[in-house]
Amino acid sequence: MLTLKSSVFLLAVLLAGESASISATSDSASINNNQNYCENIVCQDGFHCDPSYKCTRIPCVPQCIETGIRTDCRKNEELNECGNGCEPTCQEENPVCPAICGPRACKCEVGYVREPMGRCIKRAQCPMARLPRPRGQTRNGGKRS
């Protein structure tokens, strides 16, 4: 037997256009709904939402699965389960790293840094920044008149 509270709830669900099956027990109603409330799940890079995933609770907890992430690392690289978001570069030898793990990716092996073109090289091989010459100096360090 439906109570007034359950009847109002049923009416609200039907008016909203939901296709839910409602079973009433004493003063409460429960919804068994197969609608996917999680259509707008946003996964981090390298992951996507499993298309067969159906949300059973609100708020939705994303269930993301890995996509085809590159596992064939290049020269002087190795696969890292936490990604490469915090590896040394020619510009920043000791970056400050967040305490989070990114998607699996190739990173430079120990002793190597990422150079501006994306390769892993020894730090000594990094291109040096060219500093402008002081005004009035020639290429060999002499003074212009």
C-alpha positions as CSV (number, residue, x, y, z in Angstrom):
1,M,0.0,0.0,0.0
2,L,1.3,3.4,-1.0
3,T,1.4,6.2,1.6
4,L,0.8,9.8,0.8
5,K,4.6,10.4,0.9
6,S,5.3,7.5,-1.5
7,S,2.5,8.7,-3.8
8,V,3.9,12.2,-4.0
9,F,7.4,10.7,-4.7
10,L,6.0,8.5,-7.4
11,L,4.1,11.4,-9.0
12,A,7.3,13.5,-9.0
13,V,9.3,10.7,-10.7
14,L,6.7,10.2,-13.4
15,L,6.4,13.9,-14.0
16,A,10.1,14.2,-14.4
17,G,9.9,11.6,-17.2
18,E,12.1,9.1,-15.4
19,S,11.6,5.4,-16.2
20,A,12.0,4.1,-12.7
21,S,10.4,1.1,-11.1
22,I,9.2,1.9,-7.6
23,S,8.5,-0.6,-4.8
24,A,6.9,0.7,-1.7
25,T,7.6,-0.6,1.7
26,S,5.7,0.9,4.6
27,D,6.7,4.7,4.6
28,S,9.6,4.5,2.2
29,A,10.1,4.0,-1.5
30,S,13.2,2.7,-3.3
31,I,14.2,3.4,-6.8
32,N,15.7,0.7,-9.1
33,N,16.9,2.9,-12.0
34,N,19.1,1.8,-14.9
35,Q,19.6,5.3,-16.3
36,N,23.2,6.4,-16.7
37,Y,23.6,9.4,-14.4
38,C,27.3,9.5,-15.2
39,E,27.2,10.5,-18.9
40,N,29.5,13.5,-18.2
41,I,32.3,11.7,-16.3
42,V,35.7,13.5,-16.9
43,C,38.7,11.2,-16.7
44,Q,42.3,12.3,-16.5
45,D,44.4,12.1,-19.6
46,G,45.1,8.6,-20.7
47,F,41.8,7.2,-19.3
48,H,38.2,7.0,-20.5
49,C,35.0,5.9,-18.9
50,D,34.0,2.3,-19.4
51,P,30.9,2.5,-21.8
52,S,29.1,-0.3,-20.0
53,Y,29.4,1.5,-16.6
54,K,26.1,2.4,-15.1
55,C,25.9,4.7,-12.2
56,T,23.9,3.3,-9.2
57,R,24.4,6.1,-6.8
58,I,24.5,9.9,-6.9
59,P,27.0,11.5,-6.6
60,C,28.6,9.4,-9.3
61,V,32.0,7.9,-8.6
62,P,33.9,7.8,-12.0
63,Q,35.1,4.4,-13.1
64,C,37.8,5.3,-15.5
65,I,39.9,2.7,-17.4
66,E,43.3,3.2,-19.1
67,T,43.4,3.8,-22.8
68,G,46.2,2.7,-25.1
69,I,49.1,4.4,-23.4
70,R,52.5,4.2,-25.0
71,T,54.7,1.6,-23.4
72,D,57.5,1.6,-26.0
73,C,59.8,4.1,-24.5
74,R,62.5,5.8,-26.5
75,K,66.3,5.9,-25.9
76,N,67.2,6.9,-22.3
77,E,63.6,6.5,-21.2
78,E,61.8,4.0,-18.9
79,L,58.1,3.4,-18.2
80,N,56.9,5.0,-15.0
81,E,53.5,4.0,-13.4
82,C,53.0,7.6,-12.1
83,G,53.7,9.4,-15.4
84,N,56.3,12.0,-16.3
85,G,54.8,15.1,-14.9
86,C,57.7,15.7,-12.5
87,E,60.8,14.8,-14.3
88,P,64.0,16.9,-14.5
89,T,64.4,19.1,-17.6
90,C,67.2,21.3,-19.0
91,Q,65.3,24.3,-17.6
92,E,64.5,22.8,-14.2
93,E,66.9,20.1,-12.8
94,N,65.0,19.6,-9.5
95,P,61.3,20.4,-10.0
96,V,58.9,20.7,-7.1
97,C,56.7,17.7,-7.4
98,P,53.0,17.3,-6.4
99,A,52.1,14.3,-4.3
100,I,49.8,12.9,-6.9
101,C,50.3,10.1,-9.5
102,G,49.5,10.8,-13.1
103,P,48.8,8.2,-15.8
104,R,51.5,5.7,-16.8
105,A,54.0,7.3,-19.2
106,C,57.7,7.2,-20.3
107,K,60.1,9.3,-18.3
108,C,63.8,10.0,-18.5
109,E,66.1,7.4,-16.9
110,V,68.1,8.4,-13.8
111,G,70.9,10.7,-14.8
112,Y,69.1,12.1,-17.8
113,V,66.9,15.2,-18.3
114,R,64.2,16.1,-20.8
115,E,65.5,18.6,-23.4
116,P,63.3,21.2,-25.2
117,M,62.8,18.9,-28.2
118,G,61.5,16.1,-25.9
119,R,64.5,13.8,-25.9
120,C,66.3,12.5,-22.7
121,I,69.9,13.6,-22.6
122,K,72.7,14.0,-20.1
123,R,72.5,17.3,-18.2
124,A,75.9,18.4,-19.7
125,Q,74.4,18.1,-23.2
126,C,71.6,20.7,-22.5
127,P,71.7,23.7,-24.8
128,M,73.1,26.7,-23.1
129,A,71.0,29.9,-23.1
130,R,72.8,32.6,-25.0
131,L,73.1,35.7,-23.0
132,P,73.1,39.1,-24.8
133,R,76.4,40.8,-25.0
134,P,76.7,44.0,-23.0
135,R,76.2,47.1,-25.1
136,G,79.3,48.3,-26.9
137,Q,81.2,44.9,-26.8
138,T,82.3,42.9,-29.8
139,R,82.1,39.2,-30.2
140,N,85.6,38.6,-28.9
141,G,85.1,40.8,-25.8
142,G,86.8,43.9,-27.1
143,K,85.3,47.4,-26.9
144,R,83.6,49.0,-29.9
145,S,84.7,52.6,-30.6
